[in-house]
Each structure stands twice: as structure tokens, then as C-alpha cells.
Amino acid sequence: MLSEAQKYAAVWQHDAYRQVAPGEHHVQQFLRLARPQRDHVVCDFGCGTGRGALKIAAFADVSVVGIDFAGNCLDREVRSQLGERFRFREHDLTTPLNETFDFGFCTDVLEHIPTKDVDAVLKNIGLASKKIYFAISTEDDVMGALIGEPLHLTVKDPFWWHEKLKQVGYRIDSSEYGQGWATFWASMYISAEDFVELSAINVEEANLKENIRKNLSLGLKEVVPHAVQDTVVYLLAGGPSLKDYEEQIIEAGKQGVPCFTMNGTYKWLIDKGIRPAGQVMVDARKFNSRFIDPIIDTCVYLISSQCDHEVLKSLPKEKTWLWHPHNEKMVREVFEELENSREWYPVSGGSTVASSALVLLAMLGFRKVEVFGLDSCVTEVEHHAYEQKENDGEPLFDFIVNGRTFKCSPWMAIQARDIQNVIRNVLSRIDDFEMVVHGDGLIAHLLKTAASLADGSEENGR
């Protein structure tokens, strides 16, 4: 019997095997999902004739590497196009690669792998590329007759492949199944969504519901939609870049620009000689009482109804506004238990204080918001612009966005996810809402990347 390498060295000698290059037919779908930029590198794993890889290079104007373990696989015309931005590399995918790529393209390959080697190949591809497009045949081959050897060695249905990808460690973002084929858009790299599942709530839901019940009994004013205001307001988050804008924030505060704070930025601003216009809190843990010390008689305290009851009791009633968090089901259950049928307005801002604060400001009628310190990443030495010991020693992960790598803790990744969802699902639907995120952290980079992709879509028709 021929080895796998010998089989394909033999079959590529037949012109009939070159007539159809399945990868060519998946290029547009791959480009729609990946939206690669000019500085990205795409790898065609098991490139075969190379026509699919060459088509990606031409349509997307990106660098492409074709990998195959048969050195004679490329069409003659394709081989003539090899150069700096279109390379070919002979490699057996059952062994690890020593190169990484922004995107992977793997079509009409996995069904050719012996079943015993499928796990190894999937792991090697997944570790080498951040996101991969797979197209897999689920039917027996017809071309093996050319050499008297079967070519499709792992013929399985789409559901088998779906479970196999998950078992190996892939997150499947989308999939499609058809007669004789299946496609998957997947990654072995972790995402913010994965952290949502892994991160435990810091206060039990039963305690949150009890806080809501008690806080409703205080008779506090609640946040409701307000008329539109033209006033420019500042929103201060606690990321390291906040210090870079200290002089601007102080000067603006002296000139009367309302500065809204969150958690530790309250004390940070007071120490700079500026009184906060409002302080936003969502965390229900008891020790967060330090975030309202000292109490400022001109400040409005915008406190989530799930916050610790003793914290709310300590605040001046006439200056405290209650708002209800994103977990509408939990709040609704409390209202039903209290047999309270009055109208209330949930703040659909996700699970973090920054995303909630943006929605709160919009509900209060503000349409021009400048945000400082909203980094959602750490610098080499700092996670906040001030000391916050509970965040010392947090695990950090690399998050890669459009070629840049950011160091983020799990809650930072969740915050970035929430901010994107709030912009997409809430703020973008509000007429004339304008937001500027200062700095060069993860959130600012995400917004710049989204804007550049939007420009590219219009310019390039993708």
C-alpha cells in the first residue's frame, strides 16, 4: 500500500484530479466571514492546486500561504504566481507548524485525513490560525480510482464533525450543512463570550433579589427617560489612560463640564479638586461602600437596585436615584413577588458598570458623551489609574484585535463585549448620540477597527 504522501504525489499526476478545485467555490463565503485586511496573512491548509489560495490573494489583496504535503500539487499557472505575498510550503499537517496566521482556509481536506490523525490535524490547524473556515465533504470520493486507492478516509456526517471540533477545543461561531458537505467558521482561541460562561457572579442571585426588595422599600427616585440635552458630559472609567487626560478633565470640571464617575474614579476626581456630577455603581459587594466616601452634597448617586442595601441606606435620599440592572427577569420576579405592577425602566447595559453608565446617560437625555479611562486592558504595570488591590494578581490573557495584542483580565474581556453590544443594540439606535472614547486601549481600538471596516466595506464593496 502507498503511504498518504505517495498517494497524493501519484494522484496529482493525473489532469483529471485537477479539474475541480473545491476551495475556489468557498472563497467568497470565507471573505465575507473573515473580512481580512491587507496586513493579514491567510493560510490555505491543504491547498491542492492552489487556485483557491490564489483567488483569496487576488480578491482580498492579502498575503497567502499555501500548505500541502504533496510537493507537486500546485497547478503550473499557480506556481508561476509564487512570490513574496503568495508562498507555498510543503508540510504534513499531522505535525505542528512553527508559523501562525491571522486566518485559516481549509477546504476538501479533513475528509482525506485518516480518522486516527484527525484530532492532531485539527489541533495543529487551530493553534496556527486564529479563525478558520472549514469545508468538509461528507461523501465517499470518486477520484481514488485513478490510483486504485481510497482518498476520503474519514467520511462522517456534519453532526460528527461538529462534535469533533468541539471535542478538540474549537468554538464554532457558525456552520452550514448541505447534501454531501458541511462548513464551519471556528476558532480555538478564547473569546469574551467564553469568559462570560467561565466567570462566576460575585454575589448570589438570591442576595441580589433581596437587595432589590429592600432598596425598593426606600422610596427612592428612579431613573426614567429624560428629554434630550445638548450638554457635553464626561464619563470617567478607571483604566490606566485616565491619568493621561488628567489636566483636560480638571480644566473641563473647573469650566462646569459635568463629570460622571464610576466606582473608584469618584474618589480620584474628588482628590483632583473636582466634584462629580454623578456617581454610578452596579457591583453588589458590601466593600464597595468606599466608592461613595466622602458624600458630596451636589452629586447625584445613580445606584443599581441590586447594590448592597446598607450602601443605599447611607446615601442622602434626595440625591439618590435607583436604576434596575440588565437582568430584567430577576427584577421582574421581585416586582411580581411584591405584587407591584407599576412601570419601571430596565437599563439594558450588560453586566459591567461602564456599559450600564453609557445607557444611563442616554436615558438621562445626554447625547454628547466623552469617555476617559475606558481601556479594558492593562499596561505593563497598571490595571487602573489608581490603587485597587482586589484587581492585583488577576490572570491576564492575550486578546488580538486587527493585528494588535492587548493584555486583559476576564472581566475586562466581558466589559469589551458588553460595550460592543450596547453600541450595536442600544446607542446606535438613538438619534444624534455621539460618543468619543479617548485613549489607545482595547475599547478605542475596537471602535477604530469597526470604523475602518465600515469604510472598507463601502470602498471595496464587501
N, C-alpha and C positions, 0 to 999 in steps of 0.2 A: 504494500500500500504506500502511496505517496504521502509525504508529510504535508501539513497545511501550506507551508511556503512553496513546496514543489507543485502542489495542485494549482495554485494561482499563477505561478510562473508559467505553467503549462496552458492554463485556460486563457490567459491574456495573449497568447499567440494566435488565438482564433478571432478573426474580424467579427464574427457573429456575436461574440460576447461583448463587443464594444458598441453594438448598435443602439442599445438603450443605456443611458446613464441616469438612474433614478434621482440622483441628487439634483439634477438640473430642474426637475419639476417641483422641488421644495424650496428653492432659493427665495422666491418672493414671500412665502409664508415665514421663512426664517428671518428675513429682513424686517418684516412687519413686526415680529415679536422682539427682535434684538435691537433694532434701530442703532447699529454700530456707527461710531464716529471715525473720522479719518485717522486718528492716532491709535485706534483699536487694532488688535490682532485677532483674527479668526482662524481656528484650526479645523480643517476638514479631516476628521478621523476616519481612515479607510477611504481615501479619496478616489480610488479606482482610476477611471480615465482622466480625472482632474477637471472635467468640464464644469461640474458644479462649483468647484473651488474657483475656477477662472471666472465664472459668471458672478460669484459673490464679489470678487476683486473689482470687476468691471462696473457692476451696478452700485456698489456701496463705496467705492474708492477707498478701500481699507487694505491693510496688509493681510495676506492669507498664507497659511502654511498647510500644505497637503501632506498627510502621513499615510503610508501604506507599507506593508511588509513585502510586497512584490515590486521589485525594482523596475520591472518592465510594464507597469500598469498604465502609465500616462500615455495618452494619445500623442502622436508625433507633433501635431499642431500645438497641443497644450505645452509640451515640453519646450517648444521653441519660445514660449512666453515667460519661462522662468527668469527670475531676476530678483532684485532687492525686495520688492513688495509682493512677490509671488514665489514662494520657496517650496521645494519638495524635500521630504525627509523620509528615509527608509527606516521603519521601526515596527517592531512586533508589539501590538497593544496589550499583550498579556504581561508585559514587563513595564515598570514605571517609566514615565517620561521625566526628563530633567529640565523641562521648559513649561511655562504657564502661559495661558492665553485668556483674552477677555471673553471670548465666546467659542463654543464648540458646535460643530455641524457634523452629524453622524447619521448618514442615510444608507440603507441597504447594507448594513454591516453586522449588526448584532445577531441576526439570524444565521450568519455564516460562522459564528463562533461556536466551538464545541461547548456543550452545556456546562461541563466541568470548569471551563475557563470564563464563563460569563461574568461571575462576580468580580474576578480580577480585572477584566477589561473595563467593566463599569466603574470600578474604583479608580483605576488609572486615568480614565477619561474625566471623571468627576473631580479628581484632585488637580487636574491640569487645566480645567476651564471653569470659569465662574458660573456660566449658564450654558446649557447645551440643548440643542434641538435634535431629537432622535426621531427617525422614521424607520419603522421596522416592518418587514414583510412577515405575515403570519401564515404563509402558504409554502408548500414544497416548491423547490426550484425546478426549472425545465432545462437549464443550460449545462447541468453537470454531465449530461450525456455526451457532451463534446470531448470529455476526457475519461468517461466511464467512472466518475466519482460523484457522490452527492455533494452539493455545495451548501445547501441550507441544513445545518446540523442542529439548530435549536428552533424548531417550528412550534410556537406556542400561541395561544390566543391573547388578545390585548390585556385581559384581566391578569393573566400570569405575568406579563411584562410589567404591568402597573405595580403588582405586589413585589416583584423582584427589585424594581427600582427603589421602592420604599424600604425593603429589607436591607439593601446595600447602604442606604443612608441618604437617598435623594428626597428633596422636597419637590413635589410635582405641582407646578403652577397652572398648567393647562394640558389637556390631552384631547385627542380626537381619534375615533375608531371608524373604520370603514371595512368594506368587503376585501379581506386579504391584507390589510395594513393597519398600523396604529402609529400615531405621532405623539410625542411628549415634549413639553418645554419644562426643563427641570434643572435642579442645582443641588449640589452637596454643600454649598455654602449656606450658613445660617442667616436668617433674616430677622427683622424686628418682630414679625408675627410669631416666629419660633420662641422669642423671649416672652411674649405675652403668655404663651402656654406654660413656659418654664417658671415664670415668676409668680410667687405666691402673694396673695393680697396681704398687706401688713396689718390689717385689722379684720377680724372675723365679721361676716355679714350680719350675724345676729347682733353684734355690738354696734354696727353701723345703723341698723334699723332702730335700735334702742336710742341711739343718739338723735336720729331724726324725730322720733316720737317726742323725746324730751325737749328738743330745740323748737319744735312746732308749738309747744305749750308756752314758750316765752312771749309769744305775740309780737315777734319782730316784723319789721317791714321786709317784704320780699321783692326780689328783682323781677321787674316786668319790662316788656319792650317800651322804649322811650322814643320820643321824636328825634329826628336826625339833628346832629350838632356839627358845626363846621370846625370846632376847636381841634387843634392838633394835640394829641396826648402822647406821652412817653410811657412805655411799659418796660419795666426793668426785671430781667431774669438774672440768675446768679452766676452765669458762666464766666470763665476767665477773661473774656474780651470786654466785660463790663468796665474793667479798670482802664481800658484804652480810651474810653469815652467819658471819663470822669469829669474833665473840665467842661465838656459840652453839656453834660447833664446838669452840673451845678449851675452853670450860667443860665441854661434854659429854666431851671427851677427858680432862680432869682428873678427871671423875667416873667414868671407867672405861668409857665407851661405846666399843666397838671401831670404829675409823675405818679403812675400806679406801680406799686411794688408787689412782689410775691415772696412769701417766706422770708429768707434771710436778707433780701435786698431792702426790706423795711428798715432794719437797724443800720444797714450800710448807708442808706440815703440820709437818715437822721444824723448819723455821725459826720456827714458832709455839710450839715447845717441846713438841709432842705427838708421840709415837711411833706410826707407823702399825701397825695390827694386821696388815694385809696389803697388798701392792702387786701390782697386776695389770698385765701387759704383753702385747701381741699383735703390735706392729709389729716386723718382722724386720730393720730397718735397723741397721747397726752403731753409728751415733752415739747410739742410744737407751741405751747403757750409762750415760749421765749420769743416767738415771732411777732408778738403783739406788745412787747415790752421795750420802751415805755408807751403808754397810751397817749395818743395825740388828739387833742380835742377838735381839731379841724379835719381829721382823717375819717373817711368812710370805710368801715370794715366789711368787706364783701366775703362772707364766710359760708362755706358749703354746709348744708344742713346735716351732713354726715360727720362733721367735725366733733371733737370731744365736747360734751355738754358743759363741762366746767370752764372750758375756754370761752365759750359764748356767754356764759353767765357773768364772766368777769369784764365783759366789754360794755361800754355805755349803750344802753338800749336805743337811744335816739340816733346813734351813729352806726348802728349795725344792721346790715341788710343780709338777709338769708337768701341763698340760692340752692337749687336742687341739682345734684350731680347727674352724670351721664347715664347712670344705671336707672333708667326710668321704671323698669319693672319693680325694683326694690322700693323706690319711693312710692309708686302706685299702691303697692301692697300695704305700706304703712298708712296711706290715706284711707284705704278701704277698711283696715282694721280699726281706724279711728272714726269710721263712718263719716268721713269728711269728703264731701263731693264738690268742694269749691274748685275754681280754676287755678292751675299752677303752671309755671313755665320751666320746663327742664332745660338745662344748659348742655347741649349736645356737643361737648368739647373733648370727649375722650377721657382718659383716666389720669392725666397729668395736669398740674396747676397751670402751666404755660398755655396749653391748648385751651383749657377752660377759660383762662383770663381773656384770651382773644375773643371768644364768643361772648363773654360777659360785656366787654367793652362795646361790641357791636350791638348787643341788646340795649345798652345804655344810650345808644344813638350815635356813638363816635364812629366816624368814617375815615379818619386820618390818624393812623397809629404808627409810631416809630418804636421799634423794638431793639433793646440793647441787652447783651449778655445771653442771648438765646443761642448757645453754641451746640448743645447736645453732644459735646465731645470734650476731651481733656487736652491740655497742653502737656509738655514733657513733665511738668512738675505740679500742675494745679488742676483740680476738678471744679473749683469755684473761685470767685473773685475775693473771697473772704474765707476764714476758717469755718469748716463744717465737718466736724470729726466723724460723724456717722457715715460719711462717704469715703473716709480714708480706707485704703486697702481693698476697695471693691474690685472684682475681677474685670478686666478690660479685654475687649475683642476688637479685631480689625474690621472696620466697615469700609468697603470700597465703593465709591460713587464716581462714575465717569473718570476713572484713572487716578483719583486721589484717595488716599487711605486715611481714615480717622480712627482714633482710639476712643472707644465708647464702652460704658458700663451698660448692663441690661436696661436699666431704667432710662438711660439716655436714648437707646435704640427705640424703646417704646414711645418716648416723647417725640422723637423724629417721625415715627409712624403716625402718631396722633395729630401732629401739626399738619402733615400732608393730607390726612383725611379731613381735618377741619377746613383747610383751604379749599380742597376739592368739593366737599359736600355741603359746606355752610357759607364760608366767606365769599367764595366765587359767585354765589347766587345773590349776594347783597349788592344792590346798585350803588356805584360810586365808592365802594370800600377800597381804601388804599392802605397798604402796609409795606413798610420798609424794615428789613432785618439788617441791622448794622453788624459789621464784623466779617470774619472769614472762617466761621465754624461750619459744622455739618449742615445746619439748617440753611444758612445763607448759600452754601454751595448747592444744596438741593434745589433751592429756588432759582439760582442762576442756571443750573443744568436744565431744569424744566423750561426756562425761558429760551435757552439756546436750542433745545429740542423742538420747541414750538416754532421758532424761527426757521429751523432746518426743515421742518415738515412742510411749511409753506413754500420755502425756496426750492426744495428738492422734490416736492410732490409726494413725500412719504409720510 
